[in-house]
């Protein structure tokens, strides 16, 4: 909802006479557990294995201020992995080699320079490595307080000519960001469309096509230069912060995501209702209006799992009320009862909040007295004018600020609120002279030094408050801004105040793919576009909501000049959206399993085509161009579905080069083979293709996820004679509690193997708790024309064959004991 663009400030840097390692010469070293410390003539440099194939490097040279790190997961989350690591050091006169399993760091001693090797192959190496200079010296637009005080840190690395760089988080520049200079200063970009250089969520690092991730653990205003200024040189520079970085190494992209998220933290599972339809608008201006919206969804029998209340819940106007953090009783007279009434219907309530308290609000004086706000150099609370009024910013870094802020959220939980929505957390207005007390490190930092980690720290406050005071509640924490590693606090990022244009829709795929590669897999958009408009483009709206069925969070949201809820746009629109929602709800077993893969392995939901171009799928030579692999016309939704959003008006077909093998239309079962194809497009759905041999569990239709138990499932199998073995491991738990963290879940394996004239389809409980109730399963076989009967042991099962669709279905019961169905084929 930003209306303020005053914070748009470019960044830049200058450096002269750079020498490797800041000119540091190694004099001695010591190995202590997983950490190697280099003692140099300029201070210490530490290297530590913080997980398999993850190396954390920290230059602590003399005279350089060091702020805390925010990138790595807390120690207790890493301990299970770290106990098995046994690094070793070998001294080779002019260099050291620090190794563990498949990874090594070669350390040049004079001057210090680091080279990172995986399975004997150099993947990354410092060019000059660490350097110091005055940040912004070459750019008069950067009056940074930190820069004026002292020299600031930077790093330089070599790039191979062929490397592609997926970098910087939320930006719309194309998938390969090489050749760009990226400002690292989180800020909103109101009404953006198909090109954006700087947004709400900048990440200070990258994933390389060379199969490494390099992420700088620095929270300060900075810049990431991806060979824009110098050929084959990557440079990071900041106005302060911490002179440290993490390197993750692997053989392929999935393994790289797994390594990186092991070090930076895995996303906890959200409640299962987070995968349902969420009603949201800027905004519901009264309790009566919120009730009317829910009633209309129910009247039209359109699925709904949650409703979000924007800032009108605590004030009648956009301006003048921020910081009230209590129901406006003139318009929400019985807000608590409304929440309880919605809960009875299986509908969860989420409230927005911002980290600002206006001086006109009753909460400002108590907050100032409690030292809860960012302060100036004299210790007085900083006040400033911005779009919403005159106010102060909560200091989420200080113990005083945290202790004052959290009780407002606990009160909301006591009302029955199911989740939090944090807005303006860049922070949108952040005066440069504001100081933050970092209580955990007993340090004071100016705004620029911690600006990029403010939203991250705010999410941490909410996550830890939930963990400590509400021990069996899963986090639902939407945030517009954060930092690398924010996923471990349950953050669900969205892509800000997007325009309502076709270009804006097209940009969403790139934004989510980029964030997912670097750990923030729940990144999603305001479906339909946000900004105020007098014109409602029906086709654009429907296409956006159809795409939304295959993004992590389904949440139409917009300014109320044209309301975002599909129930208010007529029968034709409602029917198309209802169909899209039916796909999403039926796919809940599949989608929830993707959430488990993200939690347990760091896998993104949305995966670029090149992500699967390792060994999962093969591509025809004609498809293996950079333009194809880096294009965002299509993406994988999990391992089995290839999604092609419609991002232009009047489209009747999409030209695409499919990976090798057989692909089936998810809706019609039309068969396509690998290579160049034109996929027909109709108004009812966007193209979604299923990999031949895929097994995808479906749920029955439902009005919200409260109706879902997982005890009745439709197991869809797209039979492909060319795929001899295929399988899917289904994840199940209660969907609400934290019991999964103590092993209260189960994994069911579905496997199909083709042998001569038979298909053996097996079901097995492979891990977790035993079944408490039999499961009623229906196997739905697509492309089943040559299957003549199905047997369970000696018993022939009743089958239903639909000649028009070529689908065969058979019902059976699974009681937890392994079973095998024999599908006999007519060859």
N, C-alpha and C positions, 0 to 999 in steps of 0.2 A: 504494500500500500504506500510505497514511498512517493512523496511528492517533492522531495528535496534532492537536488543534484549538486549541492555546494561542495560535497566531499570528493568530487572528481579531481584527483591529484595524480600526476604521473610520477613515476620513479625513474631513477637513473643512477649510474655509478661511474667512477673513474678510477683507474689504477695505473700506476707507472712503475717501471723497473721491477716487475714481479720476479721473485725467485721462488723455486719450489719449496713447499712446506714453510712459507714465510721466512725462508733462510735458516730454518732450524737444522742443527747438526746433532745427530744422535751420539750420546756419550756413553749410555748404558741402558739396560732394560731389565725388567723383572716380570715374571709370569706368576699370576696369582689366580688360581682357578681358571675361569674362562676369560680372564682379562690379561692382556699384555700391555704394560706401561713402558713407553719409551721416554727416557730421561734425556732431554736435549739442552742445549745451551740457552734456549729461549723459554723453557718450561716443559710441561708434560704433554704427551699425546697418548691417549689410551685407545686400544682396540679390543672389542669384546664380542664373543659369539653370543648373541641373544636369541638363540634358536638355531635349528639346523639350517645352514647356508644363509644365515643373517649375521652381518657384521656391523656393529655400531662403532663409529669413530668419533672421538671427541678431542679437539685441539684445545688445550688449556694453557695458552702461552702467556707469558708474563705481561701484566698490565691490561689484559683484556677482560672486561666485565662479562660474566657468564650468568644468564638467567636459567631457570629450571627448564628441563626438557618436557615436552608434552606429547611426543610422538609414541613412545614405547608403552606397551601395556604394563599395568602394575605388576610387581614382582610375583604376587601370588598366582597370577594368571599364567605366568611363564614357567613356574617352578617345575611342573610335570615334564616339560620338554627339556629343561636345562640340566636336569640331574644326570641325563645319559651322555652329555657332551664332555669330551676330554680333549681339548685343544693341545697342540704341541708346538714347540718352537725349534727351528734349526738355524744356526748361525753360519752364514757363508761369507765371512769376511766383509765384503762390501754391502751385503744385504742380509736381512732376516727373512725367514719364511714362517708365517703364523698359519697353522693348518688345523682343520677339523673336518673329518669325513671327506666330502667331495670338494670343499672350498678351501682356498688358500689366499693369503695376502702376502705379496712380496713387498718388502719394505726396503727401499733404497735408503742408506744411512746418511750420506753427505751430498747434498742436503736431503732431508726426508721427503720421500715421495712414495705413494702407495699404488700397487697394481693388484687388481682383484681377478682371481683365476678360479674357474669351475671345471672340474674334470680335465685339468691340464690345459684348458683354453682360456686365454685372456679375454674377459668380457668387458672390463672397465678399468681405466687407469687415470690417475690424476695427471693433469698437464703441469700447471704450477702448483696444483693443490691449494692449500690455504694461502690467503693473502689478506692484507689489511689496506684500507684506504678510507677516504672521507666519502661516505655515502651521499650521493646527490651533488657532488662537487661540480659535475658537468651539466647539471640541470637546475637552473635558477628557480624552477617551480616547486622545489622540494625544500621548504623551510623546516626540516626535521629537527626537533629538540635534541634527539639522541645523536644525530649526525654532528651537530655543532659542538657537542661535548667531548667527543673522542673519536678515534679511528674505529672503523667498524669492520666486521668480518666478511669474507667471501671465499669462494672455492672455484677452481677451474679444473675441468676434466676434458680429456680427449674424446672425440667422437669419430667413429668410423664413417667413411663416406656414404655407406649404404644404409645406415641406421635410420629407422623411423622412430619418432618420439611421441608418445601419448602422455601429455603433460598438462599440468597447471589446473586441473579440475574443471570447474564450470566456465566454459568459454565456447563460443561458436566460431571456429576457425578452420574446420576440417579435422579429421582424425589425427593426421600427422602434423604436429605443431612445430616441427623443425623449421628454422628460419624466422621464427617469431621471437619477439622480446616481450615477456609477460610480466606485467605489474603484479606484485603480490601485496594487495591491500584490499581486503574484503569490502565490497560496496555494492549497493543495489544498482540495477540498470532498469529503470522503469519503462515498460512497454517495448522491450527489445524484440527484434525479429530474427533475421537469418544471419547476422554477423554481430558478435559481441566479443570484445577483447578483455573485458574485466567485469566480473560479476560478484555474486554474494559469497562464493565458496571457492577461493583460490587455494590450490594445493602446492606447496613448495617442493615439487619434485616430479618424477616421471617414471613411466614404464618404457623400456626400449625394446625394439624388435630384436635386439641382441640378447634378450632374455635376462635382463636384470631390471630391478627397480632401484632408483636412487632417490631418497627422500631426505630433505634437510630438516633437522629438528630445530627450527628457528621460527619464532612466533612474531617477528618484527616485520615492519614495512620493508619490502624488498623488491627484487627483480630477478627473473629467471631468463637468461639470454641463451636461446637454443640455437647457437651458431648463426645468429642474426648479425652480430658485429664482426665476428671472426670465423672464417671457415673452419669447420671441424673442431670448434671449441665450445664447450658448454660452460657458462659462467653463472654462478649464483652470488648475489650480493644483498646485504641487508643493512639497516641502520643501527643494528645492535643485536640483542638476543643471545643466541647460543651458537658457538662454532662447532656444530656436530652434524653428522649425517648417518643414515642407515643405508646399507647396500644389501639387497636380497638377490640371490642367484638361483637359477634353475635351468632345466632342459627345455621347458615349454611354458606356455602362458598359464594353463591351469595350475601347474605346480608352482609357478611364480606367485600367483594370487594366494596360494596356500601358505607359502613361506612368509610372504609379507604380512599377511593378516595374523599369522602366528606371533610375530614380533609386536605388531601394533594393536592387536586385540581383535577378537571375533565378535560379531554382532550377536547379542542375546536374542533369543526368539521373541518376537512380539506376540501379543495375544492373537488367536486365530481370527478374531473379528477384524483385525487390521487388513485382512485380505478381501473383505467385503466392500460394499458400496458405502461411501461416506458422503453425507450431505454437507455442503459448505458454501458459504456466501459472505461477501462483504456488503452488508451483513444482515443477520436476523436482528431486527430492531426491537423486538419485544418477545416476551414469553408466548403470547398469543400467536405471533407469526411463526415461531419455531414449532409450536404444536400443530399449526395448520399445515406446515410442510410435511411433518411426519405423517399426519392424517392422510394427506394426498398421496404419498408413496404407498401407504397401506390400501387406500381405496383403489388405486390402480394395480395393486399387487405387484409392485416393482420392488425387488429386493433392496433392503436397507439395513445396515449394521451399526451406523454411528451418525452423529450430527455434531458439527463444530460451530461454536458461537464465537464470532469475531468481537471486536472491541466494544460493541454496543451493549454487551452484557453488564459492563460497569459504568456506562455513561451514554446519554442520549445523543451525543454529538461526537464527531471525529476528533475535534480539538477540545482541550480543557479538562479531560477526565483521566488521562493516563496515570496510572499509579493508584487508582481507587481500589482495585482488586477485591471488589465485593459487588454483589448484585445491586443494580440500579432498581430500587424497589418501586419506582414509579412505573417501570416497564416490565420488570421481572419480579412481581410481587411474591410469587411462591416458587422461586427458582429451584430450591431444593426438592420440592414436591414434583416439579416438572422432570427433574433428573430421575427421581424414583419411578415416576410413571413411565418414562421412556425405558428404563431398565426392565420393567415388567414386560415390555414388548420385545425385549432382546436388543434394544437399541442403546448404544453407549454414547455418553456425552463427553465432549472435549471442549475445553475453554482456552482461549488465547490469553497470552500475557506478554508484556514487553518489559525490558530492564530499566525503564525510565519512570521516575516519580516526579510529577509536576509540583512546583512550589505551591500551587493553589489547592492541592489535595491534602486531606487530613493526615495522610501517611507521611508527608514530607518531613514535618518537624520531628516526629519520633524516629524516622530513619536518620536524619541528621544528628540527632542526639546520640544515636547508637553507633555513629561513625560508619554507617552502612554504604555511603556514597563515595565515589571517586573524589579525591581532594586535591587542592593546589599545594604549592610548595610550603605554604604556611599552615597547612593542616585544616583548612576550611573547605567545606563541601563546594565543589565546582557546580555552578549553575549556568545555564546557557539557553538561548532561544533557538528552537528548531520548529519544524512544521507543526508539531502537536501542542506547543506552548513553551513555557519557561520551566525548566526542571533540572534534575540531576540524574546521573547514571549510577545504578547499583554497582558496587565494587564486588563482583562475584569471586575475585581472587582473595579477598580478605576474610578472615574468620568472622569478623564483625558483620560484614555484608552477608555472608552465607547464613549466619545465625539469625539475622533479621529477616532475610528473604524467604527461607524455607517454610516457616510456619504458615505463610499465605497459601502455599501449595498443599501443606498438610490439611489445612482447613478445607480446601477444595476436595481432597480425597475423602474427608469425613462427610462431605455432601454427597459422595457417590460418583464424583467425576472420575472417568476411566482413563484419561490421558491428557497430556499437556501439549500446547502449541506455542512455541517460542518464536516471536517475530521481532524484527529489527535488530537481530543479534550480531550484526557485522562488527561493532555496533553502527547503526545508521548515522548517528551523530556522536562524534567522539573527539572532543576538544583536545588539541595537541598538548596543552599544559596540564591536563588531568593526570593525576598520579594514582597508581594502584598499589596497594599493599599486598604483596604475595606472601601470605602468612606461612605457607608451607616451607618457604625458603628464607623467611625473615628478610625480604628484600623489597625495595620500592622500585617500581618501573613506571616510566612515562607511557602515555597512550600508544605512541607508535611502536614501542617495544613489545606490546602484548595485544595489539589490536586484532591480529588475525586469529588469535586463540580465545577471544572473548566468548564466542558462541560455544566453543568446545568446553570451556570451563563452566559455563552456565548449564550445559547438558550434563556435565559431571556432577554438579550440585544436585540436579533433579534426580539423576540416576542413583547417587549415593543416598539421597533422602529416601527414595523408595526402598532401597536395599536395607537400610538401617531401621526404618520405621514401619515398613509395610512389606514384611519379609516374603510373602507369597504372591506378590503382585508383579506381573511382567510390565516392562516399560513400554509406553507409547509416547515418544518424545519427538514431535515434529520440530525441526529447526531450519531456519533459512540460511544459517551460516555456521561454519565450524572449521575444523582443522584435520589434518591427516591423523587418523586413529580415532576420530569421533565415533566411529561405528561401535566401539566397545561400550559406549554409554547408551546404546539403543537408539541412536539418532536416526530419524527418518527425514532426510533433506528433501526440499523441493526446489524447483528451478526459478523461483522468484516471480516477479510481476510481469508475466509474459504478455505480449500483444495478442490480439485476436486476428491473426493473418495466417495465410498458408505458409509463409516463410517461418513464422513463429512455431507452427506445428512441426515443420520439417526439422527445426533445430533441436527438438526435444530428444530425438533418438541419439544424436551425437552427445548431448549433455549427459544423458543417463549412462551411455556406454563408457564415456571417459571416467565418470565418477566410479562406476562399478569396477573398472580395472584396478582402481587404487583404493578399494575397500569400502566405498560408500555405496553399497549395492541397492539401497532402498530409494535412491534419488528418483523423483517423479515430478510431474508437472500439474499445474492448475488445468485440469481437463477443460477444453473449450476455450482457453485463453482468459486472461484476467481483466485487462484494461477496459475502462468505460467506453461504451460505444452506443450509437443510436441505431446501428444496423445489425440485424441478426442474420448471419450467413448460415443457413440451415445445413448446407452440404459440409462446410468446414466443421461445424459443431459436431455433426454426426460422425464424420471421419475421425475427429480427435477422440471422441468417446469410444469408438470402435478400437482405435489404437490403445486406449487406456485399459482395455481388457487384458492386454499383454504388457503392462508396466507394473512395477512393484506395488503401488498404492493407487486405488481407484477413487479419485476425489475431484468431481467437477467443482470448480470454484471461480467466482468472477464478481466483479462489481455489479450491484443490483440494478444498474441501468438496463441491462438485459440479463435476467436471472439465469443462473447456471443449471438449475435442476431440470432434468428432462421431462418431469411430470407436468411442467407448465408450458410446453411447446407443441401441444397438439398430439393427436393420436398417432399420426404417421411417424413423427420423431420418437415418441414414446415407445412405439413398437420396435423400432430399429435399435434403440438403446437397450430396451428390455432383452432383446435377442443377444446383444453384446454382453450384458450382465449374466445371461444364462450360460454363455460360454465360460465366463470367469468363475461363476459359482460351481458349475460342473467340474471345472478343472481344479477345484480346491485341493483334492488329495495330491495332485501333481504339484501345484503351486506351493503347498505347505511343505512338501518334500524338498522343493528348491530352497525354501527358507532354512530347512535343516542342513542342506548342503552348504548354504552360506554360513550358517552358525558353526558347523563342524569343520569346514574346509576352506571357507572364504570365497566360494564360487559366486560370481554375480548371477543374478536372474537373467539380465539382458547381456548377451555375449556377441561381440563383433564377429563377422564372418571369419576373419583371420584367426580368431581365438580357437576355432575348431579345425584350422588348416594344418594341424600337426599330424594326428593319426586318427582322429575320430571320423573325419570324412576326407575324401579325395576330390581333387578338382581337375577338370580338364585343362590342358595347357592353355587353351584360349581364355580361361578364367583367371589365370595366375598373374595378372597384371596388378600393379600397385593401385591403379584406379578402381579395379574391382574389389580387391581385398580391403581397401580402406573406405569403400563407399558405405553409406548408411541407408541405402534403399531397402536393405533387409538386415535382420539380425536374428540370432537364435534366442528363443525363449526356453531356457533350460537345454537339455541335451537333444530333444527330439523335435521341436517345433521351429520352423523357419517363418518369421513374421515379416510381411511386406506392407508397411503403413502406406495409405494413400495420402499424399501430401500436396496434391494439386487438384484443381477443380476439373470436372468433366472427364475423368480418366476412365477409359473402357478396357484398358489392358496395360500390364506392366511387363516390360522386357527385362529378362534377368537370365544370367548364366548360372544354372543350378549346379551344385556339386554332383559328382558322379553317383550313380545308383538310381533307385526308384524313389519317387516322391509322390505322395498322395495329397489331394486337396482335403483339408481337414473337414470341410463341410459337405462336399459332394463325392469324395473318393475318386475323383478324376485322377488318372495316373499320368505323371510326367517323368521323363528320364533326364539324366544329367546333361548339361550343355545349355546352349542358348534356347530360351523358351519365351513365348508371350503368354503370360498368365492372365486370363480374363478377369475383369473386375465388374462387380454389380453393386447395386445400392445397398444390398442387405448385409454385406460383410467385406472386410478387407481380406486380401489373400493370406492364407496361413497354410503352410504345407507341412506334412508329417513325413519324417524319414521312414523309408521302407524297413519293416521289422520292428518298429517302435511298439512299446507297451506303455500305455498311459491310463492309469486309473481315473475314473470319473465318479462324481457323487450324484445322487438324485437331485432334482430341482428343489430349491428351498427359498424361503423368504428372507432368512438371515442365517448366519452361521450357527446360531444356537440350535438349529434343527439338525446340525451335522454331527453324527456320532462316529462315522467310519465303519459301522457294522453292516451297512448295505453299500456295495460298490459295483460299478460297471467297469470291467477290465477290458479296455479296448486294445486289440492287437491287430496291427496292420501287416498281415501276412505278406511276405516277400520271399519267393523261393530262392532268391539270390543271397539272402541273409541267413546263414546256417544257425547262428546263435544270437539271441537277443534277450534283454532282461531289463527289469526295473525294480529298484528297491524302494518300497513305500515306507515313509516315516509316519508314525502316529503317536500322539500323546493326548492329554486332556484339553490342550489348547488354551489353557488359562493360567495354570499354576506354574511354579518353578520346579515342580517335581522332576522334570526332564533332566535337571542338573544333578539329580541323585539317581539317575538311571530309570526313572519311571516313564518309560516309553517302549515302543516296540518297532521292529523292522520286519517287514514282510517282503520276501523275495518272490517275484514273478519271473519265470524264465521260459523261453521257448527254444526248442532245438529241433531242427529238421533232419530226418534220417530216412532216406529212400522215400517210401510212400507214406510216411507218418510224420506228424508233428507231436512232440512230447511237450506238453505245457504243464509246468510244475508250480505249486504254491507251497511256500515254507515260511514258518516263523523263524527267522535267522538270529534274532537277538531281542533282548528286552523281556518285559513281563509277559506271563502267559495270558491267553485270552480269558476274559471273564464272560464272554458271550460269543456264541457262534456267529460267523460272518456269512451273510447271504450275498453270494457273488454271482454276477452274470458276466460270462466271457462273451465279448462281442468281437467277432472276427471279421475284419474288412478284407476285401479281395478274396472271398472264401468260395469262389465258384467251383473249385475242384475238391472241396472237403465233403465227403459223403456221410460220415457219421462220427460221433464223439463218444468215447467210452471212459468210464471211471472204473478201473479194474476190469471186471467181467461185465459190468453193468453198462448197457447202452443208454445214454442220456437223451432226453427229449430235446430236439433242436428246432429252432424257428429260423427259416431261411427266407430272406427278402430278395427276390430275384431282381427287382428294380435297382436296389442299392448294392447287391452283391454281398450283403452282410449276413452272417450267421450268428445267432445268439443261443447260449445254453446256460441254464441256471444250475448252481450247485452250492453246497454248504461247506464251509471251511471251519473245522473245529479246533485248529491249532496243530493237528498232526499233519506231517508232510503228505501231499497228495500229488498225483500225476494224472492229467487227462491225456488220453491218446486220441489225436485227431487223424483219422484215416483219410488219405487223399486218393482221388481217382486220377491216375496218371495216364 
